[in-house]
């Protein structure tokens, strides 16, 4: 079998990550159509994105550690096949219960996006880990940014059921490519999968830098969700009173964050990740400052969002690279702990957005996000690197 060059495997993982994570969001523009088709209230159909998020976090907790136990070509192929099956079940749903159950499975299977980033970092050539992780992060960002647009367009053309089947076909194509091209070497874990799961909570105690990564990452993800949810709510209210399409256009500002990720990877490979993270958070802070008084001026709002997204995306890519470097052989378990806590704190940003906006207004809400970003940057500067347990590893990205 032909051995792929490192970049071939990394680009494949980026495409897999983007198309997989998109399934958590592509249904959102079609929720009204789904509710009408199934004759159920919007309050019930609104649980679909929640089910996808719950499934995704379950996948982070239970499936991401499998990267320490299974060969990448088998693991990714199995999850993408399961994703295709879950999408098919959702397309065939005739009521809310089967649909919600299918979206729990879709979210869990879509966590393969996190596995892809972990595999890219673990199997990157020496000195290229940051670039590999950032490339997959770019694929994920593109999937998130474009998912609603693609999902809504396909729904208008084909209907929501066929839209889901299109994504199922994409998942199957990804499974075929993953089986053919991803590394075939079986990891050699020291413990069983059950023991690995039981050992996840103590990892925070054993790895000081993991605690630092969780603390800083959670703060900026809190700020990220707080800003984006509050922005949608603020723009929908007087004096702006924008429609859904106009509000959605602001998400295109995130393309700068997507474009900045390859540079982030190269900088992370060259410099200390803490330096990259701190610089990225300061860029995000500048963007937040522009947002404080910028809603009356759409160009200022767009620039602020672009800098904000670029800073947050860059910090996340560098942070994940730092976590993988702690112990590449157990990076799946380390990433599992990080992402579960990261998304949990990020969900608090989503939950607090409306109450803070109603209580403090837009300026108070953005100042809260700015405080979280600056605190994350300060924590990053205050915490000096500490030696973490775990042997070094130099795997190669090739079919072994």
N, C-alpha and C positions, 0 to 999 in steps of 0.2 A: 504493500500500500504506500502511496506517495506521502512523504512527510511534509506537512505544511510549514511554511516559514512562520516565525513568531507572529508577524503582523497579520497573517491570514487568520490564525486562530483567534487573535484578539478582536479583529473586525467582526468575525462570526459571532463571538460572544457579545459584542456591542449590539449587533443586530438582534440577537436572541433576547438580550435584556430589554431593548426598546420595544419590540413587538409583544413581549410577555407582559411587562408592566403596563402597557397601554390598555390591557383588558380590564384593569381596575377602574378605568375612567371613560372608555369609549361608549359605554351604555348611558352615561349621564345625560347627554343631549336628547336621548330617545326616551327618557323616563315617562314623559307625558304620553307618548305614543304607546308605550308598553302598558301603562295604566289603563288607557282607553281600550286597548285590545283585550286585556284580561279582565276588564270591568272591575277594577279595584281602585280604592281611593289613593290619592297622591301621598297621603300620610304613610300608607303601607309601602308603596313603591319606593318612597324615599329611604327605606331601610336597605335597599340594594347596595348603595355605595358603602354603607356601614358594614354589611355582610362581607363585602370584598375586602375592606380594611381589616376586619376581624380575622378573616381567613389568611390574609397576608402576614399579619403578626404571628399567627399560629405557625405559618410556614417558616418564618424567621426563627422561631423558638425550636421547632421540631425537625425541620427539613434542612436548614442551613448547616447544622453540624454534620450532616451526611457527607459533606465535601471532604471531611477528614477520614471517611470510611470507604467511599465508593469511587471507582474510576470515573473521571469527568464524562467520558463518552456515554457511559451507562446511566449515570445519574441525570444528566441534562436531557438525554433522550427520553427517559422514563417520565420526567416531570412535564416535558412538553407534550408528550402523548397524553398524559393525564389532563393537561390543560385543554387540549383539543377535545377530549371526551367530555369534560365539564362544560365547555362552551356549547357543544352539541346538545347536552342535557338542558342547558338554559334556553337554547333556541327552540326546543320542543316543549318547554314548560307551558302548562295550561292553567296554572294558578300561582298564587304568591308563594306558597310553601315550597313547591319544587324549584321555583326561580331563586328564592333566597338560599335554599340548600345548595343549588348549583353555584351561586356566587360565593358561598363559603369555600367551595372546592376551587373555584377559579382564582380567588385571592391566594389560597394556599399554594396552588401550582404556579401562580405568577411570581412567587418568591424566588423562582429560579433566576430572576434578574439579579438578586443579591448573590446567588451562587456563582453567576457568571463573573461578577466583579471579583469575587474571592478567587476563583480559578485563574482569572487573568493575572492577578497579583502573585499568586503562588507559583505559576508556571512561566512567569516572565523571565527573560534572560537577565543575567546579573546587571545591575545598574539601570534597569528599565521598568522596575515595579510600578513606580509612580505613573509612568506613561501608560502602562497597561491598564491600571485601575481607572485613570482619567478617561481613557478611550471608551471603556465600558460605561462609565458614568455619563459620558456624552451621549451614548446610545440610549441610556435610560432617560436622560433629560429630553432627548428628541421624542421618545415615545410618550412621555408625559405631556409635553407641550402640544404635540400634534394629535394625540389620541382623541380628544373631544371633537376636533375639526374633522378628522377622518371618520370617526364614528357617526357624527351627525350627517355628514355628506352621504355616506353609504346607506344610512337609514332613509334619507330622503329618496335615494335612487332605488334601493332594493327592499326596504322594509327592515325592521329591527332584527327579525329572526335570521334573514339572509346575511345581514351585517355580521351577526355573531358567527355564522358559518364561514364567512370570509376569514375572520380571525382564527377560526379553528383550522382552516387549511394552512394559514401562515404558521401556526404552531406545529403542524405535522411536517411542513417543509423544513422548519428549524430542527425538528427531531431527526429527520433524515440526514441533514447536514452535520448535526452534532455527532451522530453515531459514526459518520465517515471521517470526520476531521479532528475531533477533539482528542486530547491525550488519553491513552488507553492504560497507562500505568496505574495499578491498584495501590492506594495508600496503604501504609502498614501501621495502623493505629495500635497504641499500647493497650487500649481497653475496649470493651464492647460498646455498642451504641447506647445501651441502657446506662452503662456507667458514665459514658460521655455526657448524657443528659443530666444525670445526677450531679455531675461535677461542674455544671455551668455556673450556678450561683457563686461557688467559692472563687471563680476566676477573678472576680472583682477584688477579692482580698489578696490574691497571689500576684496580680499584675498592677502595680501602681500606675503605669502609663495607660492602662485600660480605663482605670477610674478617671484619669485626667481627660481622656478622649471622650468618655461618656458625659462628663460634666460640661466640657466646652461644646461638644456637638449638640447636646440636648438644649443648651441655652440658645444657640443660633437657630435650631429647628423650631423652637418655641416662637422666636421672633418671626421666622419665615411664615409660619402658619397664621400667626396673629395678624401680620401685615396683609396677607392676601385675602383672608376671610373678611377682615374689617374693611378693606378696600372695596370689595364687591358690595358689601352692605352700605357703605358710605355713598358710593356712586349711584346706587339705586334709589337713594332718598333725595328729597329736595335739599339744596337748590339744583342738584345735578340731574336727578331723575333719568338716568340713562337706562336703555334697554339691555337685555341680556347679550345681544350681539355686540353692542358697543363696549360693554364691560369686558366681554371675552377678548376683544382686540388688544386690551392692555396686556394679556398674557404673552403676546408676541414680543414684548420687551424682554422676556426671558431668553430670547435667542442669543443675546449677548453672553449670558451665562453659559449657554451651550457652546458658543464659539470660543470662550475663554478656557475651557477644560483641557484641550491639548497642550496649551502653554502651561497650565497648572501642573500637568504631569511631568513635563520637562523640568520645571522649576523644582518640583518635589524630589526628582532624581538627583538634582544638582545640589540643593541646599537642604538644611534641616527642615523637616515638615512643619515644625513649630513656627519657623519663620514665615513659611508660606501661609499657614493658617492665620497668623496674626495679621499679616498684610492683607489677606483676603477679607478678614473681619473688619478691618479699618475701611476698606473700600465699601463693604456693605453698610457700614455706619454712615459714610458720606452719602450714599444713596438714600438712607433713611432720613437724614437731615434735609435733603431736597424734598422728600415727601411731606415733611411736616407742614409746609405752607404751599405745597405745589399742586393741590387738587384743582385749584382754579385755573391752572395753566397746564393743559395736557402735555406739551413738550417737556416741561419740568417733571411732571409725573412719570412720563415714559422713561426719561433719563434716570430718574431716581430708582425706578423699578429695575432698569437694566443694570445699574451698578449694584443694587441690592441683591438681585439674583446672581450676578456674576460672582460677587463675594461669597455668598452662601454656597453656591455650587462648588467653587474652587476650594473652600475650606473643607467641605464634605469629602471631596476626592482626596485631598491631602491627608485628612484624618483617617480615612479607610486604609490608605497606603501605610500609614503609621501603625495601624492595628495589625495588619497582615505581617508587617516586619517584626513584630514582637516575637512571633513563633510561627513561621510559615506552616509547619506540620500540623498545628492545631488552630489555624487561622479561621476555619469554619466555626468552631466553638466560640472563639473570641468575637468574631463578627456577629454571631447569633446574640450574645449578651448585649453587645453594643447596639444593634439595630432594634431589639425589643425595647430597651430603655429609651433609645433615641425617639422612636415612634410614639412611645407612651407619653413622654414629655411634650412632644410635638402636638399630640392630640389635645393636651391642655391648652395650647395656644389657640387651637380651633375652638375649643369650648369657651374660652374667656373672651374671644373677639367681640361677640355681640354685647355682653355685659359691660366690658370696658368701653366700647364705643358709646353705649348709652349713658354711662356714668361720667367718663372723662372726655368724650368727644374724640374727633380724629387726631387732634394734636396730642392729647394725653395718651392715646393708644400708641401712636408712633414713638412717643418719648419712652413708653414702656418697652417697646421693641428695641429702641436704641440703647437703653440701659442694659438689656439682656446681651446685646452684641458686645458692648464695651466690657461688660463683666466677663464674657467668654474670652475676649482678647487679653484681659488682665490675668485671668487664670492661666492662659497659655504662656504668658511671659513669666509668671511667678513660679510655675512648676518646672523645675529643671529635669532633664532626662534622668531616669533611674534605670539601673540594670534590672531587666526582667528575666525570669527563668525561661528556659527553652533553647534547644540547640539551634544553631544557624543551619540554613538549608539553601541549596542552590539547584532547584529543579529546573529543567528546561522545558520549553513549550514545543513539544513534538510528540508524534505518536510513538510511545515507548512500549 
